[in-house]
Amino acid sequence: MKKVLSTLLLVVCCWLAIPAQAQIHFGVKGGLDVSKLSCSTDMFKGDNRTGFFIGPMMEFTVPVLGIGIDAAALYAQSGLKAESKDGLESETLKSIEVPINLKWTIGLGSTLGVYLAAGPQFGFNLDDKLWDNIEAKKCAVSVNVGAGLKLIQHLQIGVNYNIGASKLANIGDENFEANIRKNSWQVSLAYIF
């Protein structure tokens, strides 16, 4: 019985010590965004367009397990291009994007690490309209899936695929309705202080 209690006490102490070793780091993240629109009808076809994002980030990591949370508040400008019956139309969507990813890091020595990340991203549109006749939703939710490298404990290079989970905009009236969603490839560079 004493061995069981001693072992249990040791396990509890180890679990209590892990949060004390947790690390919080702040940094700046920026990168390139390649977006493509999709429409629920064949009203128009979206095309790949480039944009950018930049802003502060925070990373919370439990070193022993390599699991952590990566969050950021990013100003983003996404290029949107669509081919409709009226011709080719381009627009720039300005938004504040808040990705919150669960990140798992595998250390390959003190200067290199590989990570996998996934989680939701909440977008808050700064524009009321995408085009003259299409109103943008104020908020949009998407899902991130990504991977990257951690270099010399301060740099992170990552690739992310962002899948639109909610509507970016609605088109239509009581007789006709179409939904617009946005998917993006993102390449990012982050500097951690």
QUIZIWO-V739360 format. One line per field, one symbol per residue. psi: psi as a letter, one per 20 degrees, with the letter a starting at -180 (. if undefined). A space follows every 50 residues. Layout:
psi: ???
This chain:
psi: hhhggggggggghghhhghhiqppqqapqraqpoqpqqqirkgrpqqpqq arqqrqrqppqogghjqapoqroppqoppppqoahiappqqpppropnpo qppppoplaiipqpqqqqrqpppopiqhqgrhjopqqhqqprpqprraqp pkjhqppqpqpopoirphrqpabhhppqppqpqqpppqpqpp.
